[in-house]
Amino acid sequence: MVRVIHFQLDSNIGGIETFLLNVYKKIDRNKYHFDFITQSANPAFAKEFKKLGANIYQISSPKKLLSYIRDINQVFDNNYDVIHFHKNSAANIIPIILATKKNLSKIVIHSHNTAPSVLGITSYLHKVNRHYLVNHANYRIACSDLAGKWLFGSKEKYEVIPNGIDINKFKFNNSIRNGMRRSIGIPEDAFVIGHIGRFSSQKNQDFLVKIFHKIKEIRDISVLILIGDGELRGEVEKEVVSLGLEDSVLFLGTRTDIPELLSTMDVFLMPSIYEGLPIVGVEAQASGLSLYLSDTISRELVLSDSVNWFSLDSNPSDIAKIIARDQINETIRKQRWLQVVSSGYDIEQTVFKMSDIYDSLTLLMTKQ
């Protein structure tokens, strides 16, 4: 059996956590065993991962440096065949330094972003540390070409593996749409704008609320669904109240029924300041939604004719006018689902590629 430890899970349901759950559900668990590292007491999908047979190890914060190093070493001492790092930044390479000392383990570095999550010193450390990270990876993976260039550099080799999804789960279902709207108190004829993402400066929900405010002026029976949690949720909630939108904006928190919620929406809005290739954008397209995305997001996300772009420098009113004109029906949504089916983002293809990488690294170990 090939034993793989993944570093690391967050408490919020993000692209990395969703990707790992999708892969572990579909991979041959008689041949590949996954364990996970987290700093959170309540990591995303913990119950699901444990039900699939995984162990989850909680480690200390890097702020407690000695405990952090001790905890990581204790996990790595379990002699894993592969240590798989999922990176949004090269700012912290301490775990990779510790992993290089485990001669029996191969190191996979997997890029999931196109800019550091925090600026300032983090951005500087990313630039300084990237060389070490590149040189000590046995295999380099990126969720998109842009994410690969950002983390590894344009001259380095890496393999782009799309964040595949279980496409059939996201096919639009009208009865689910109507039932979900009733359950969360949304009028059947409402124009529903949806967003999924942690509440952070990167996701730019403050700007999103401003756009919705202008949509509401054009189409009065409109509702905004915000799914996720995070450090800036309180500030966004205050912004909603200040604009008098508290009866039209639903904060649903962290959810696991994403396919059903996507069927509930009419439009998916993502004004991120930067993104790699957001898996939720793939899911939204599979659900047949109209997507309105900031032009800072990788064009590699376009898998169907449902994607529309806007500049973050645009006036919220101008963006709102375009979104408010959107018309969608069941036939269009199912046509878009077929486009995603043929795009290469099916989870089965992703699992095949990941299995092949783990097999090749294990074979490399036996030859040494």
WOMO-V995962 format. One line per field, one symbol per residue. psi: psi as a letter, one per 30 degrees, with the letter a starting at -180 (. if undefined). Layout:
psi = ???
This chain:
psi = kjkkkkjlklfkjaeeeeeeeeefefljfffkkklkklfkfilkgeeeeeefglkkkkllkffieeeeeeeeeeeffgikekjjkjkflgejgeeeeeeffiffkkkkkjkglglkfkabeeeeeeeefeeeeefgkfkkkkfleeeeeeeflfflklkjjkillieefgkkjeeeeeeeeefghkkegkjjklkklljleefhfeeeeeeeeeeefejeikkkkjkallfgeeeeeeeeefghgfffkkjfaklfheeeeefflekkkjhkellcjkefeeeeeffglkkjkkgfkkfffjfagfkkllkfflkeeeeeeeeffkkkleeeeeeeeeeeegfggkfeeeeeeeeeeeeeeeeeeff.
